[in-house]
Each structure stands twice: as C-alpha cells, then as structure tokens.
Amino acid sequence: MRIFSADSIANIIANTPHKRSSVFLPLVTLKALIFQVLSDDGSCKQAVAGVLIDRIVDEQSANTVNTGPYCKARQRLPLKELRAATTTAGLRLHY
C-alpha cells in the first residue's frame, strides 16, 4: 500500500514553488521529509544522509552533507497540499 497516492504526490510537486535544477527537487525533498519524520532521531542531518546514500546507490554525484539546501527545499513544499495528503493517508491507513 502506498502512503501517498500518485495524485497527492503530483499535486505536491505541481504546487511547490521555486523548483530548481538541484539535488533537492520536490520529489526528493518529499521523500527525505517522510524519511526524517519516520526516522528514530528525526534530524535533518539523517534525512540528508539518506539522500546521499540514495544518490550513491543510483551512481549519481554525491550531494553535500550540509543541511541548509534540504531545509530550504523543505520549506518550499506546499503546506496545504502536504496536510491534505497526510490527512487522506491517515484516513486510508485507519480503515
């Protein structure tokens, strides 16, 4: 079972402003945020390390371990759409 529907993810990406050609594209940022929230320590550092591991496994260039770019990208994620996706996911998981 997917936590977020494909429509919810597409809506979040479509409503994320300032998309840049960088490591922290909206989908990568969303995945890192979910990883951060579900991780043991919930730190930005661990979320960025997860992105680094994914990039190395995918044979992409390594990203910085500096958390600043991730935190800025995370702030650009649209709160309204994140809330809607989370509420919908919570309801689906509840039933």
Backbone as CSV, one residue per row, in Angstrom:
resi,resn,N_x,N_y,N_z,CA_x,CA_y,CA_z,C_x,C_y,C_z
1,MET,0.842,-1.184,0.000,0.000,0.000,0.000,0.884,1.242,0.000
2,ARG,0.575,2.159,-0.867,1.279,3.441,-0.886,0.726,4.338,0.209
3,ILE,1.600,5.085,0.825,1.138,6.009,1.859,0.441,7.193,1.207
4,PHE,1.094,7.803,0.225,0.503,8.914,-0.509,0.104,8.418,-1.892
5,SER,-1.044,8.855,-2.372,-1.481,8.479,-3.714,-0.623,9.213,-4.748
6,ALA,-0.619,8.681,-5.948,0.116,9.330,-7.035,-0.427,10.735,-7.285
7,ASP,-1.744,10.909,-7.160,-2.350,12.233,-7.335,-1.887,13.213,-6.265
8,SER,-1.790,12.736,-5.015,-1.319,13.605,-3.923,0.116,14.042,-4.163
9,ILE,0.952,13.106,-4.589,2.358,13.431,-4.853,2.456,14.415,-6.019
10,ALA,1.705,14.164,-7.078,1.720,15.068,-8.237,1.242,16.464,-7.839
11,ASN,0.249,16.540,-6.967,-0.276,17.818,-6.507,0.767,18.575,-5.675
12,ILE,1.466,17.860,-4.826,2.529,18.490,-4.022,3.617,19.039,-4.940
13,ILE,4.056,18.227,-5.904,5.118,18.655,-6.815,4.667,19.851,-7.653
14,ALA,3.444,19.791,-8.175,2.932,20.874,-9.020,2.804,22.193,-8.266
15,ASN,2.597,22.130,-6.962,2.395,23.341,-6.163,3.618,23.765,-5.366
16,THR,4.759,23.166,-5.663,5.998,23.564,-4.995,6.655,24.670,-5.810
17,PRO,6.787,25.866,-5.236,7.405,26.977,-5.977,8.928,26.857,-6.023
18,HIS,9.519,27.630,-6.883,10.977,27.752,-6.967,11.665,26.414,-7.230
19,LYS,11.114,25.647,-8.122,11.778,24.398,-8.483,13.110,24.744,-9.128
20,ARG,14.141,24.179,-8.617,15.480,24.453,-9.124,16.081,23.161,-9.640
21,SER,17.034,23.320,-10.528,17.765,22.156,-11.001,18.844,21.865,-9.964
22,SER,18.481,21.098,-8.974,19.394,20.808,-7.881,19.136,19.397,-7.374
23,VAL,19.826,19.034,-6.342,19.633,17.725,-5.722,18.237,17.633,-5.119
24,PHE,17.809,18.685,-4.437,16.558,18.638,-3.681,15.366,19.111,-4.508
25,LEU,15.069,18.332,-5.536,13.854,18.540,-6.309,12.675,18.195,-5.408
26,PRO,11.470,18.632,-5.759,10.331,18.389,-4.865,10.133,16.932,-4.455
27,LEU,10.262,15.983,-5.375,10.048,14.581,-5.027,11.133,14.065,-4.080
28,VAL,12.374,14.454,-4.322,13.476,14.055,-3.436,13.269,14.660,-2.052
29,THR,12.861,15.917,-2.019,12.629,16.602,-0.748,11.486,15.952,0.024
30,LEU,10.414,15.612,-0.675,9.281,14.946,-0.029,9.697,13.601,0.541
31,LYS,10.451,12.832,-0.232,10.925,11.528,0.245,11.817,11.700,1.479
32,ALA,12.712,12.687,1.444,13.593,12.943,2.584,12.791,13.378,3.812
33,LEU,11.752,14.186,3.593,10.910,14.629,4.708,10.193,13.445,5.355
34,ILE,9.654,12.567,4.532,8.975,11.381,5.074,9.974,10.526,5.849
35,PHE,11.168,10.337,5.283,12.220,9.586,5.966,12.570,10.250,7.296
36,GLN,12.678,11.573,7.285,13.021,12.315,8.505,11.968,12.126,9.581
37,VAL,10.711,12.262,9.206,9.616,12.153,10.169,9.537,10.747,10.758
38,LEU,9.811,9.745,9.951,9.696,8.363,10.404,10.975,7.809,11.024
39,SER,12.067,8.563,10.963,13.340,8.067,11.495,13.391,8.153,13.016
40,ASP,14.344,7.451,13.584,14.494,7.421,15.038,14.807,8.786,15.633
41,ASP,15.732,9.525,15.002,16.116,10.799,15.619,15.443,12.013,14.973
42,GLY,14.865,11.869,13.791,14.127,12.961,13.166,14.969,14.158,12.766
43,SER,16.261,13.950,12.566,17.129,15.083,12.259,17.232,15.341,10.762
44,CYS,17.484,16.593,10.436,17.738,16.966,9.046,19.007,16.280,8.549
45,LYS,19.978,16.154,9.425,21.249,15.527,9.057,21.030,14.090,8.580
46,GLN,20.185,13.358,9.270,19.913,11.981,8.876,19.138,11.939,7.557
47,ALA,18.228,12.870,7.344,17.472,12.930,6.091,18.409,13.205,4.914
48,VAL,19.334,14.136,5.087,20.297,14.465,4.032,21.231,13.279,3.780
49,ALA,21.604,12.581,4.828,22.444,11.391,4.661,21.700,10.318,3.865
50,GLY,20.399,10.198,4.075,19.593,9.248,3.306,19.579,9.584,1.830
51,VAL,19.493,10.872,1.510,19.537,11.311,0.111,20.906,10.981,-0.481
52,LEU,21.958,11.230,0.284,23.316,10.920,-0.163,23.453,9.434,-0.489
53,ILE,22.960,8.583,0.377,23.028,7.135,0.146,22.264,6.760,-1.124
54,ASP,21.059,7.303,-1.278,20.268,7.023,-2.487,21.024,7.440,-3.747
55,ARG,21.656,8.608,-3.713,22.381,9.101,-4.878,23.581,8.218,-5.192
56,ILE,24.289,7.790,-4.186,25.456,6.932,-4.414,25.021,5.587,-4.987
57,VAL,23.960,5.019,-4.438,23.436,3.744,-4.939,23.007,3.882,-6.404
58,ASP,22.427,5.037,-6.760,21.978,5.284,-8.131,23.105,5.775,-9.038
59,GLU,24.337,5.761,-8.522,25.533,6.183,-9.254,25.447,7.628,-9.744
60,GLN,24.862,8.485,-8.900,24.811,9.921,-9.165,25.887,10.600,-8.338
61,SER,26.160,11.847,-8.668,27.152,12.586,-7.884,26.642,12.781,-6.458
62,ALA,27.574,12.810,-5.532,27.226,12.956,-4.118,26.751,14.377,-3.834
63,ASN,25.738,14.473,-2.980,25.300,15.783,-2.512,26.085,16.158,-1.266
64,THR,26.036,17.408,-0.908,26.686,17.876,0.299,25.954,17.325,1.526
65,VAL,26.656,17.215,2.620,26.009,16.804,3.864,25.510,18.022,4.645
66,ASN,25.711,19.211,4.083,25.181,20.440,4.655,23.655,20.372,4.602
67,THR,22.990,20.635,5.706,21.533,20.514,5.766,20.796,21.745,5.230
68,GLY,21.500,22.842,5.009,20.865,24.084,4.564,20.026,23.942,3.299
69,PRO,20.577,23.378,2.222,19.775,23.242,0.998,18.522,22.392,1.190
70,TYR,18.630,21.332,1.972,17.459,20.488,2.233,16.407,21.266,3.032
71,CYS,16.840,21.968,4.060,15.889,22.720,4.888,15.178,23.797,4.081
72,LYS,15.893,24.460,3.173,15.265,25.472,2.312,14.276,24.817,1.353
73,ALA,14.659,23.677,0.785,13.768,22.966,-0.134,12.526,22.465,0.610
74,ARG,12.717,22.014,1.827,11.593,21.518,2.633,10.592,22.638,2.922
75,GLN,11.097,23.845,3.153,10.218,24.988,3.417,9.396,25.368,2.190
76,ARG,9.878,25.004,1.005,9.142,25.322,-0.222,7.997,24.340,-0.480
77,LEU,7.997,23.179,0.172,6.898,22.234,-0.034,5.595,22.884,0.426
78,PRO,4.531,22.736,-0.355,3.275,23.426,-0.042,2.541,22.793,1.146
79,LEU,2.380,23.566,2.194,1.774,23.080,3.432,0.344,22.582,3.223
80,LYS,-0.447,23.317,2.460,-1.842,22.930,2.222,-1.917,21.538,1.588
81,GLU,-1.105,21.302,0.579,-1.117,20.029,-0.123,-0.538,18.906,0.746
82,LEU,0.482,19.232,1.544,1.043,18.231,2.471,0.008,17.812,3.513
83,ARG,-0.716,18.795,4.043,-1.766,18.486,5.021,-2.841,17.599,4.412
84,ALA,-3.271,17.944,3.208,-4.315,17.158,2.538,-3.843,15.725,2.292
85,ALA,-2.623,15.570,1.820,-2.079,14.234,1.550,-1.946,13.432,2.834
86,THR,-1.489,14.085,3.887,-1.313,13.402,5.169,-2.654,12.998,5.766
87,THR,-3.632,13.874,5.678,-4.964,13.563,6.191,-5.574,12.389,5.430
88,THR,-5.475,12.430,4.118,-6.008,11.345,3.288,-5.300,10.031,3.599
89,ALA,-3.986,10.076,3.721,-3.222,8.861,4.036,-3.617,8.322,5.401
90,GLY,-3.766,9.209,6.375,-4.149,8.789,7.712,-5.515,8.107,7.723
91,LEU,-6.450,8.666,6.988,-7.781,8.071,6.898,-7.727,6.701,6.221
92,ARG,-6.934,6.588,5.159,-6.808,5.304,4.458,-6.156,4.266,5.354
93,LEU,-5.162,4.656,6.116,-4.473,3.710,6.997,-5.338,3.316,8.190
94,HIS,-6.219,4.222,8.590,-7.083,3.962,9.734,-8.129,2.886,9.432
95,TYR,-8.572,2.836,8.185,-9.637,1.882,7.823,-9.113,0.685,7.150
